[in-house]
Amino acid sequence: MRMTIYIHIGGLVAAGFDASGDYLLTITHSGRCVFSASTWLPVAGDDTLAYPEAGVGVGIGPIAGQTIPVTQIDFEKGVMRLTSSDGKIALTCESSGISVEVADA
């Protein structure tokens, strides 16, 4: 059984999990936000533009300064898919937000 939630994020450009899998870094046209992967609530936000370079974003808040591998949206297809390193979390990302599917522990 999987739980599905939706996170509304306007202008999503890229997203990626930190090495621990505890946090999701999102990068938008309005800045960056970090979400807790256990509650899916935002834990840090920054409106400074910091687009990814060479597939890497820079973390803020609890992952400040960490380089986070990110997947960028393919704007021709309008969607990207991303899975956590343990395979328990599957994200379907569009410019307007992220559909999060979490497998039971």
N, C-alpha and C positions, 0 to 999 in steps of 0.2 A: 504494500500500500504506500502511496506517495501523497505528500501534502503539497498543494500548489498555492502560491500566493503571487500577487502582482505588485511590483514596486514602480510607481509613477516617477519617471525621470525624463525631463524634457531635454532634447538635444544630445542624447547619449552618443558618444564617439567611440569609447573603448571601456573595457572592464577586465579585471583580473583579480585572482585570489593571492593573498600573501602566502609565504612559504608554509605557515602553520595551518592555513585553511580557515583560520578564525575570522578573517576580515575580507571583504570585497571592496576593492577600490574601483570607483566609477569616475570616468572622465567625460565631461560634457563641454558644450560650447559656452557654459557659464562657470566652469571651474571643476573642482573635484569634491567627491564625497566618499566617505568610508562607512560601510555598513557592517554591523556584527552579523556573522553567518549563523549565529544561534538565535537571534531575535529578529533579524532583518530590519532593525531600526538603525537610523543614521547615528554614528558616534562622533563624526568629525566632518566639517565642511570648510571649503575655502573657495572664494570666488575669483581667485587669481587664475588666469588662463595658463594651463600647463599641459599642452597636448603631448601625447606619447611620442617618443623618438626611438626609432629602431625597435619597435615592439615593446617598449618599456615605459612605464609611468612611475612617477615619484610619489610615495605615500605621504600622508598627513596624519595628524592625530596619533592614535596608538601605533601606527606603522610609519611615523614621520621619518623621512629621509631614506626609507627602504626603496630599492628598485624592485618594482613589481612587473613581471611579465604580463602584458595585456593583449587581448584580442580586439582588433578594431572592426567596427561594422563595415561590411561591404555595402556601400551606399547604392550600388547597382541592384543588388538583391534586396537591400533594406533590412537585413537581419543577420545576426550572428549567433552561434551556439558555443557555449562554454561549459565545461564540466570540471568540478573540483578534482584535485589530485586523487582523492579516495573514491571518486565515482559516485558519491552519495548525493551530490547537488548538481542538478542540470539547469543551466540558464538558457533561455531563449530571449535574445535582446533585440529590441527595435529602437529606433530613435526616440520613441515616446516612453519607453520603459522596459522593464525586465520581468519575465515570467519565471518564477523560481519553483522548481520541483525538488523536494527533499524526500529521500527514501527513508523509511523507518530504520531506526538504529538496530 
